[in-house]
Amino acid sequence: MFDKSTWIRLPRNVVVGHGVLAELGDAVGELYLSGTPLVVTSPSPNRIVGDRVRDQLPDSETVVVEEASFDQVQKVIDAAERAEAGYLVGLGGGKPIDTAKMASDELDVGFVSVPTAASHDGIVSGRGSIPEGDTRHSVAAEPPLAVVADTEVIADAPWELTTAGCADIISNYTAVADWKLAQRLKGVEYSEYGGALSQMTAEMLVDNADLIRPGLEESAWIVVKALVASGVAMSIAGSSRPASGAEHLFSHQLDRIAPGRALHGHQVGVGSIMTAYLHDGPDGLWKDIRDALASLDAPTTAEGLGVSDEELLEALTSAHEIRDRYTVLGDGITEKAARDVAETTGVI
């Protein structure tokens, strides 16, 4: 008897394109949400487009977060309870969006994502990433009810944020490879649909890397579509597996060892170069990943990340300790093996 079932939670409205910030009110109106809207943002997005958002959300309140942390999540929860907020609107990059996402999940209210930078796939996914001390927590949460991504606004964001988003997507290659490996060796459930969609987004970025350039709205369009697709892949899978493998474990460990040196997307990009080599050897996909990152001006070396060779090797050899997720790193690799990989790929 077949008794398998699953819930796939997806945004109801995804609005992407030129000038669509002006359609935020309509996108939210179609959700039939009630109560006071609470806009969760950070200083720069609040200054640049905050008024344009509030003008479309009558009687809205605003809370500004300075960083992504559990203290800031609690700050938003407290503000929402004071305002009797019916739903939250995350406006900005990863910090306010992840903070709003986690607060809305705790409050059991709706969440709307309004990204102003294409820096990572959290703009659509049902996961939030929050640092705490010398580590980072990836926490399950509800995906947004709606996403409104204005490519005109996103194209004006700092270029390094866009390249970080591209690197995050490109790293899906190795995340999917790890997922398949875990299925073969550990019996981990694998979603053909989720895996195929995630890999397609990585291929789209690699194939179009030469077309993605600073200040071009067409580039923002390509990257945002890929980020949306990656987030949907995670919702289909009911897991972060489609977009998070050994390269993310490496990045999380680097956050602990050398906090604040580089953006998340850049770290997973470099991690993906090395883990692709571990999967396929010297003639595998790692060169394509490295070349795509280089063409986007994304880091491909430890120096580019602002970390020492020793810090990078420590992160790679201890990354398997981060969480109980089987990857190509298995139960860990030796320092000699890590050095060989990093030197062969030119990372150090």
Summary of the structure (lengths in Angstrom):
residues: 348
radius of gyration: 19.5
end to end distance: 53.9
largest distance: 60.2
contacts: 1307
relative contact order: 0.12
helix: 56%
strand: 13%
